[in-house]
C-alpha cells in the first residue's frame, strides 16, 4: 500500500480513465454513423445531434480522475447497479473508481484524532500507527484505551479523512450527468434521479459516524438474540461524526478461513449462518446491513461465530414495503403473473407503460431467480455457474427490453446485499437445501419480528 496525501486528491488524474473515455467516444460515434449511413438520412441527422452529447460525455468522464473518496465509492456502486443499463465502456470507466488501498500517513491521522477528540481524550489512547484497513473514506487503526474509570479496552478507531462529506453533492451531480448522457445515447428514457437520491442518502450516512454508531447499537441489540453472531460494542466516549470507536473483534477473513481447509460441515454452517442472517435482517427485523463486502465478515470457527463489521450502509425497510415485497415473491412462486406484475409496479420495478416484451422479461427474471427455492432445485450448489450465468442473462434481457423504467432505487442496496450473500456462499463452496428458507420468503414469523419493534429508534 502506498502512502498518499489526504484523499481530497486521493485519486488524482488517471491517464487510463482518459484513454477509456476517448475510446468510448470514438466507438459510439463510429457505430452511430455506420448505422446511419446504412439506414438513411434520418439517422444521419440523429447521429449528428448525438455527436455533441458524446463529446460532452468524454469530457466529463475525463474529469472523473478528480473525484473524492465518497464519490469514488458512488462510482463503484454505479458500476455494479447500472451494469446492465449503461454501455459496457462506461461501466469499465466507473469500475476504476474504487478504493485502491491508499494509506494516509499516521501524522495526518493523529491530527484528525486531535481535532475530533481533543488533547485530553487523545492522551488516553495508544494508537498503532499501522492501519488495519484503508479505503476511500477513511482508515482503521487498532488502539488501547485507558478509560477514566481505570479500565483498559482493546479498541479499533475508524478515522474519516478530511473533506470527504463536503464533496458528495458536487461529485454525485457529475456522475448523474454521465448517466443521463449515456442513457440518452442508448435511447433510454430512464429517470435516474431517485437512484442518485438514494446514493446521496447512503453516502451522507456513511460519512456520519454518529449515525453509524446508532445503527450499530440497534443492530447489536437484535443480533444479540441470535446464537453465533458477534457485533462490536460502541464506545460512545470516543465517537464523533468522523471518529468511530469499537471493541476489537478478532477473527479470520474469508480467505484465511478457507486457507485452513475447513471441512464441509464447517463451510456449510458458516454459509447457512450468513443466509439466515439475511432473512432475519430483511424479513424479520427490517434492518439490513447492505454492504456484503467479504471484508465485513470474520469467522471464528472454534466458537462457531460470525463477526459482523461496518454498519455505515445499514438501511431500514418498513413493514409496508416488506409486505409488498412478499406479495411479489409469493405471486411469482405461485405462478400468478398478473399479481406479480401488480406488485412489481408498486415496488417501482417496472413502469406500467412498458411493452409486453419488457413484462415477459421481468417475469422470466423473477422466475429464474426464485427457482432456487423450488423443491426440484434442491440442494442448491452455490458453485454452479450455470445458474448465475442464466440469472445474469435474464437481468440483461430485462434491462435491454426496458424503455422508461429506471433501476428501483429502494431495492438497489438490498439486492446488492443479496448478491453478496450468494457470492459468499459460492466462496464457501456451499451446497444447501433452501426449502427451510422458502416459507420465510412469503410468511412472517411473528408480528414483533416483522415490525422490527424489539428495539426502538430509527435508522435513515
LOBADO-709027 format. One record per residue (C-alpha): residue number from 1; residue in one letter; x negated, y negated, z negated. Coordinates in steps of 0.001 Angstrom, whole numbers, plus 500000, padded with zeros to 6 digits. Example, Ala and Ser with C-alpha at 12.3 -4.5 7.8 and 13.67 -1.06 7.14 Angstrom:
2
   num   residuo     east    north       up
     1         A   487700   504500   492200
     2         S   486330   501060   492860
END
This chain:
460
   num   residuo     east    north       up
     1         X   500000   500000   500000
     2         X   498611   496627   500978
     3         X   498810   493589   498728
     4         X   500608   490519   500070
     5         X   501933   487143   499007
     6         X   505469   486979   497632
     7         X   507978   488074   500250
     8         X   509090   484628   501228
     9         X   506680   485548   504039
    10         X   506573   489290   503350
    11         X   507373   490416   506907
    12         X   505819   487634   508960
    13         X   505940   487706   512733
    14         X   505817   491116   514326
    15         X   504469   491499   517849
    16         X   506319   494793   518131
    17         X   509676   493132   517471
    18         X   508888   490502   520104
    19         X   507960   493086   522730
    20         X   511025   495192   521922
    21         X   513250   492142   522272
    22         X   511713   491160   525599
    23         X   512084   494700   526883
    24         X   515704   494741   525801
    25         X   516453   491530   527678
    26         X   514820   492808   530855
    27         X   516572   496167   530662
    28         X   520006   494669   530029
    29         X   519705   492129   532844
    30         X   518336   494674   535281
    31         X   521170   497080   534529
    32         X   523843   494398   534811
    33         X   522590   493043   538128
    34         X   522096   496526   539591
    35         X   525691   497455   538805
    36         X   526865   494091   540072
    37         X   525085   494355   543422
    38         X   526542   497813   543989
    39         X   530048   496838   542907
    40         X   530688   493401   544422
    41         X   530549   489649   543967
    42         X   532848   489527   540923
    43         X   530370   491476   538861
    44         X   527505   489336   540159
    45         X   529211   486287   538645
    46         X   529837   488216   535441
    47         X   526162   489200   535252
    48         X   525076   485616   535769
    49         X   527375   484494   532947
    50         X   525818   487096   530664
    51         X   522271   486060   531513
    52         X   522208   483137   529094
    53         X   523597   485281   526264
    54         X   520926   487916   526745
    55         X   518179   485289   526801
    56         X   519580   483797   523591
    57         X   519631   487241   522027
    58         X   515992   487762   522967
    59         X   515018   484526   521223
    60         X   516993   485494   518115
    61         X   515516   488970   517921
    62         X   512023   487475   518273
    63         X   512718   485403   515161
    64         X   513609   488478   513106
    65         X   509994   488578   512006
    66         X   510716   485553   509802
    67         X   513420   487248   507721
    68         X   513012   487507   503961
    69         X   513308   490507   501679
    70         X   517074   490708   501162
    71         X   517812   490323   504851
    72         X   515229   492977   505647
    73         X   517488   495317   503694
    74         X   520515   493984   505591
    75         X   518783   494704   508884
    76         X   518079   498234   507752
    77         X   521709   498717   506719
    78         X   522937   497377   510045
    79         X   520619   499739   511897
    80         X   522436   502612   510166
    81         X   526016   501351   510005
    82         X   526175   499939   513560
    83         X   524031   502643   515157
    84         X   526871   503802   517377
    85         X   528193   500308   518139
    86         X   525171   498235   519183
    87         X   522805   499084   522060
    88         X   520048   501534   521071
    89         X   517354   498929   521784
    90         X   518895   496567   519223
    91         X   519108   499389   516687
    92         X   515435   500103   517310
    93         X   514625   496466   516540
    94         X   516778   496355   513409
    95         X   515359   499621   512121
    96         X   511975   497903   511837
    97         X   513429   495651   509127
    98         X   512872   497764   506091
    99         X   510639   497841   503071
   100         X   507085   498591   504151
   101         X   505588   499428   500773
   102         X   504081   495933   500406
   103         X   502890   495167   496891
   104         X   502732   491735   495274
   105         X   499636   491060   493160
   106         X   500154   491505   489435
   107         X   499286   487872   488524
   108         X   502321   486786   490544
   109         X   504484   489441   488864
   110         X   503263   488285   485453
   111         X   504030   484680   486408
   112         X   507597   485678   487279
   113         X   507930   487520   483961
   114         X   506652   484452   482096
   115         X   509176   482201   483860
   116         X   512048   484595   483204
   117         X   511287   485875   479705
   118         X   509204   483119   478163
   119         X   505894   483473   476341
   120         X   507356   484935   473134
   121         X   509165   487858   474768
   122         X   506351   488482   477252
   123         X   503948   488802   474347
   124         X   506000   491778   473120
   125         X   505274   493637   476366
   126         X   502252   495567   477503
   127         X   502832   495821   481240
   128         X   500972   498172   483563
   129         X   499531   496159   486478
   130         X   500088   499069   488884
   131         X   503695   499228   490124
   132         X   505664   502448   490068
   133         X   507509   501346   493221
   134         X   507781   498343   495523
   135         X   510427   497280   498021
   136         X   511610   494233   499939
   137         X   513405   492615   496975
   138         X   511081   493412   494079
   139         X   508919   495990   492395
   140         X   508964   498170   489273
   141         X   506343   498268   486525
   142         X   506074   500539   483529
   143         X   505615   498821   480149
   144         X   505589   499324   476407
   145         X   507937   497032   474487
   146         X   507284   496286   470840
   147         X   510724   495139   469714
   148         X   511196   492542   466943
   149         X   512526   495258   464610
   150         X   509160   497044   464820
   151         X   510251   499890   467118
   152         X   508331   500730   470275
   153         X   510005   501641   473561
   154         X   508706   503070   476834
   155         X   510425   500911   479457
   156         X   510373   500045   483139
   157         X   510712   496459   484339
   158         X   512373   495770   487661
   159         X   510986   492377   488740
   160         X   512551   490440   491614
   161         X   510320   488410   493894
   162         X   510767   484643   494110
   163         X   513157   483077   496619
   164         X   514954   486280   497647
   165         X   518539   485274   496866
   166         X   518060   481824   498414
   167         X   517675   483202   501948
   168         X   520611   485610   502107
   169         X   523166   483307   503743
   170         X   520871   481893   506436
   171         X   519352   485238   507359
   172         X   522707   487034   507488
   173         X   524022   484272   509747
   174         X   521154   485034   512121
   175         X   521850   488761   512044
   176         X   525549   488140   512680
   177         X   524700   486089   515766
   178         X   522655   489005   517068
   179         X   525503   491440   516507
   180         X   528090   489182   518152
   181         X   525958   488512   521225
   182         X   525201   492151   521868
   183         X   528766   493236   521266
   184         X   529756   490728   523933
   185         X   527123   492154   526264
   186         X   528629   495592   525588
   187         X   532095   494204   526453
   188         X   533357   494924   522930
   189         X   535813   492620   521181
   190         X   534962   493579   517600
   191         X   535282   491013   514834
   192         X   532338   491845   512587
   193         X   532933   489024   510093
   194         X   534314   491444   507469
   195         X   531244   493679   507844
   196         X   528910   490753   507210
   197         X   531038   489512   504321
   198         X   530621   492962   502769
   199         X   526867   492874   503377
   200         X   526628   489428   501790
   201         X   528597   490574   498756
   202         X   526374   493620   498263
   203         X   523141   491682   498701
   204         X   524193   488923   496315
   205         X   524980   491526   493682
   206         X   521761   493438   494317
   207         X   519794   490240   493642
   208         X   521651   489597   490352
   209         X   520092   491964   487840
   210         X   522553   490983   485119
   211         X   525296   492302   487384
   212         X   523304   495498   487854
   213         X   522941   495815   484079
   214         X   526738   495532   483717
   215         X   527317   498164   486398
   216         X   524714   500484   484914
   217         X   526183   500326   481405
   218         X   529681   501015   482673
   219         X   528445   503883   484841
   220         X   526355   505289   481973
   221         X   529411   505456   479712
   222         X   531247   507503   482359
   223         X   528286   509738   483233
   224         X   527694   510445   479540
   225         X   530757   512723   479700
   226         X   529154   514881   482423
   227         X   526622   517592   481490
   228         X   523406   517467   483489
   229         X   523431   513736   484304
   230         X   520970   511248   482864
   231         X   521315   507465   483278
   232         X   518753   504983   481872
   233         X   519513   502760   478905
   234         X   519584   498982   479414
   235         X   517521   496789   477061
   236         X   519523   493576   477182
   237         X   516950   491613   475193
   238         X   514603   491754   478201
   239         X   517124   491240   481009
   240         X   517658   488151   483159
   241         X   519032   487595   486660
   242         X   515595   488518   488048
   243         X   514289   490995   485463
   244         X   515936   494295   484525
   245         X   514575   496357   481619
   246         X   515486   500040   481374
   247         X   514359   503099   479462
   248         X   511650   505031   481265
   249         X   513111   508309   482547
   250         X   510585   510849   483817
   251         X   511495   513384   486450
   252         X   510493   514963   489749
   253         X   511187   513322   493085
   254         X   512962   515433   495692
   255         X   509645   516157   497413
   256         X   507893   517033   494149
   257         X   510763   519323   493147
   258         X   510657   521141   496484
   259         X   506852   521384   496358
   260         X   507246   523597   493286
   261         X   509011   526175   495438
   262         X   512234   526334   493379
   263         X   514386   529422   493705
   264         X   517733   529448   495498
   265         X   519738   529172   492276
   266         X   517861   526022   491178
   267         X   518229   524341   494569
   268         X   521927   525156   494811
   269         X   522556   523977   491264
   270         X   520972   520590   491977
   271         X   522883   520236   495252
   272         X   526152   521133   493511
   273         X   525489   518584   490758
   274         X   524925   515815   493314
   275         X   528023   516745   495331
   276         X   530125   516985   492161
   277         X   528825   513554   491145
   278         X   530025   512014   494419
   279         X   533517   513444   493894
   280         X   533580   512132   490321
   281         X   532347   508697   491388
   282         X   534917   508059   494075
   283         X   537903   510289   493414
   284         X   537872   510210   489603
   285         X   536125   507027   488461
   286         X   536418   504669   491426
   287         X   532863   503522   490619
   288         X   530246   504566   493192
   289         X   526514   504020   493275
   290         X   526492   503704   497066
   291         X   522752   503949   497755
   292         X   521862   507615   498237
   293         X   518189   506917   498922
   294         X   516237   510002   497831
   295         X   514115   507784   495561
   296         X   517202   507112   493422
   297         X   517364   510740   492243
   298         X   514920   512515   489943
   299         X   515172   516166   488937
   300         X   514473   517792   485572
   301         X   514743   521483   486427
   302         X   513879   522741   482938
   303         X   516669   520646   481392
   304         X   518951   521230   484408
   305         X   519380   517466   484689
   306         X   519577   514925   487494
   307         X   518310   511444   486637
   308         X   520096   508587   488425
   309         X   518284   505343   489236
   310         X   519058   501934   490814
   311         X   522612   500665   490354
   312         X   522374   497402   492289
   313         X   524638   498742   495060
   314         X   527378   500000   492733
   315         X   530846   499461   494225
   316         X   534295   499671   492682
   317         X   537208   501217   494609
   318         X   540673   500510   493153
   319         X   543322   503250   492735
   320         X   545419   501926   495637
   321         X   542505   502209   498057
   322         X   541620   505719   496882
   323         X   545252   506800   497196
   324         X   545303   505604   500817
   325         X   542035   507430   501479
   326         X   543514   510630   500017
   327         X   546517   510159   502297
   328         X   544184   510124   505313
   329         X   542318   513239   504177
   330         X   545477   515147   503286
   331         X   547175   514385   506593
   332         X   544091   515401   508555
   333         X   543643   518666   506674
   334         X   547351   519465   507203
   335         X   547159   518662   510914
   336         X   549654   515774   510615
   337         X   548179   513388   513183
   338         X   550913   510679   513038
   339         X   550490   510399   509259
   340         X   546690   510437   509586
   341         X   546809   507647   512171
   342         X   549071   505518   509965
   343         X   546654   505930   507062
   344         X   543682   505125   509293
   345         X   545360   501881   510350
   346         X   545972   500955   506697
   347         X   542298   501594   505940
   348         X   541202   499467   508930
   349         X   539558   502474   510544
   350         X   541343   501674   513803
   351         X   543423   498875   515258
   352         X   546947   499968   516292
   353         X   546342   498283   519666
   354         X   543617   500781   520575
   355         X   544033   503097   523558
   356         X   545312   506695   523335
   357         X   541746   507803   524143
   358         X   540454   505982   521046
   359         X   543190   507554   518897
   360         X   542290   511016   520166
   361         X   538602   510362   519494
   362         X   539433   509323   515920
   363         X   541421   512487   515245
   364         X   538668   514692   516687
   365         X   536102   512902   514490
   366         X   538143   513336   511312
   367         X   538983   516958   512058
   368         X   535349   517761   512794
   369         X   534025   516181   509592
   370         X   536666   517760   507355
   371         X   536191   521184   508875
   372         X   533563   521916   506214
   373         X   536410   522159   503667
   374         X   538323   524807   505630
   375         X   538154   528464   504412
   376         X   536807   529775   507723
   377         X   533770   527490   507486
   378         X   532545   528821   504093
   379         X   529889   528944   502871
   380         X   528592   525689   504347
   381         X   524946   525828   505336
   382         X   523676   522256   504989
   383         X   520693   523165   507145
   384         X   522929   523953   510125
   385         X   522053   521163   512513
   386         X   524892   522059   514854
   387         X   527483   520562   512518
   388         X   525506   517333   512090
   389         X   524990   517053   515839
   390         X   528660   517671   516577
   391         X   529823   515150   513966
   392         X   527353   512607   515338
   393         X   528600   513177   518878
   394         X   532223   512743   517744
   395         X   531297   509484   515997
   396         X   529590   508153   519115
   397         X   532565   509152   521261
   398         X   534867   507325   518858
   399         X   532878   504101   518835
   400         X   532457   504167   522612
   401         X   536233   504541   523038
   402         X   536997   501530   520839
   403         X   537621   498113   522319
   404         X   538843   495961   519424
   405         X   538287   497856   516146
   406         X   535228   496791   514099
   407         X   533492   499161   511677
   408         X   535621   499391   508498
   409         X   533926   497068   506010
   410         X   535305   498736   502867
   411         X   534070   502157   503957
   412         X   530571   501246   505152
   413         X   528775   501801   501873
   414         X   530996   504659   500728
   415         X   530223   506615   503880
   416         X   526555   505688   503598
   417         X   526566   507418   500199
   418         X   528395   510447   501620
   419         X   525855   510761   504426
   420         X   523045   510526   501900
   421         X   524601   513256   499754
   422         X   524774   515567   502785
   423         X   521137   514754   503621
   424         X   520131   515667   500066
   425         X   521972   518960   500444
   426         X   520064   519611   503639
   427         X   516725   518764   501979
   428         X   517583   521181   499160
   429         X   518437   523862   501768
   430         X   521827   524309   500133
   431         X   524375   526904   501220
   432         X   527546   526265   499224
   433         X   531189   527285   499093
   434         X   533020   523948   499300
   435         X   536524   525309   498712
   436         X   536412   524348   494997
   437         X   535916   520762   496169
   438         X   538678   520856   498795
   439         X   541540   520400   496323
   440         X   539770   517411   494799
   441         X   539943   515657   498169
   442         X   543706   515457   498003
   443         X   544843   515842   494372
   444         X   543944   513521   491469
   445         X   542794   515430   488391
   446         X   544304   513094   485769
   447         X   545716   509597   485562
   448         X   542938   508303   483312
   449         X   540222   509644   485614
   450         X   541909   508245   488713
   451         X   542140   504740   487300
   452         X   538609   504832   486007
   453         X   540050   503332   482860
   454         X   537856   505309   480487
   455         X   535593   502251   480327
   456         X   536926   498674   480508
   457         X   535465   495999   482716
   458         X   535000   495454   486415
   459         X   532171   495603   488898
   460         X   532414   493475   492001
END
